[in-house]
Amino acid sequence: MARRRSVLIVDRSDENRLVLREALERRGLTILEAPGNEVGVRLAREHCPDLVVLDLEAGSVEVESTLNAAGNYGDTPLVLLGTVAARQSVSSRQFVAKPFRYAPLIARIEAMLQQRSSASINGGDQRRSDRRHASG
């Protein structure tokens, strides 16, 4: 039986977390939620999500820095939400400017998870296993 893919949403906005959670759960994803950085980092370490959605206005840049500094999270795709001027999406980091529409954001999350699934067929499952052992 295949493991359900998971998404961690770190956002102060209850509404954003609710809308994203409901839409992504309907697509068969496991959703983890955090209203702030401390909980977000703890959940990321405990569950090693397949993708993380970070609201930059919630101070979540610290979450990205903390995860990267802790190691083993560099390959986790991030969707960064915020008023980021002239930022471009690169590899596993996608910037989504606010205000955003939910449908395109959800489509982007699904596309990134699909890319990750394709990559895991070629060795990504070992990295996930390594992360779990390193965090546990």
CORUR-V42521 format. One record per run of one state. SS is the DSSP state (2 for helix, 1 for strand, 0 for the rest). FROM is the first residue (numbers start at 1). TO is the last residue. If there is no record, write none. Layout:
# CORUR-V42521
ss:SS from:FROM to:TO
ss:SS from:FROM to:TO
This chain:
# CORUR-V42521
ss:0 from:1 to:5
ss:1 from:6 to:10
ss:0 from:11 to:13
ss:2 from:14 to:25
ss:0 from:26 to:29
ss:1 from:30 to:34
ss:0 from:35 to:36
ss:2 from:37 to:47
ss:0 from:48 to:50
ss:1 from:51 to:55
ss:2 from:56 to:58
ss:0 from:59 to:60
ss:2 from:61 to:70
ss:0 from:71 to:76
ss:1 from:77 to:82
ss:0 from:83 to:89
ss:1 from:90 to:90
ss:0 from:91 to:92
ss:1 from:93 to:97
ss:0 from:98 to:101
ss:2 from:102 to:135
ss:0 from:136 to:136
